[in-house]
């Protein structure tokens, strides 16, 4: 997720530098950052807690939660990528496409955050032994 978000940021950055958004590049970033920051914040928070020894120790991960979280995250990031890559083929302005995409990306992001939360805070009682 983190590397995919970095790749998407790189695309937005390159498009901004190449003038895709004209003098409205800040609007593109204003759309993009809220689409990825909540889930990235969750991931970074869990990684920090693990690094300082405050994370939950689980001997095994729950396979279903892992697959669910990975699948939903992949689909979400793919949907964000499609919004970015399909803009040139739309009759709508890039900002209109971004604004419309928030209608489905917002709830989708909620599902991703819920799946990640369940995965990252799973306890040994949720884990198959």
RAQUI-V678821 format. One record per helix or strand of 2 or more residues. SS is the DSSP state (hx for helix, st for strand). FROM is the first residue (numbers start at 1). LEN is the number of residues. If there is no record, write none. Layout:
BEGIN
SS;FROM;LEN + SS;FROM;LEN
END
This chain:
BEGIN
hx;2;16 + hx;22;30 + hx;63;27 + hx;94;27 + hx;124;3
END
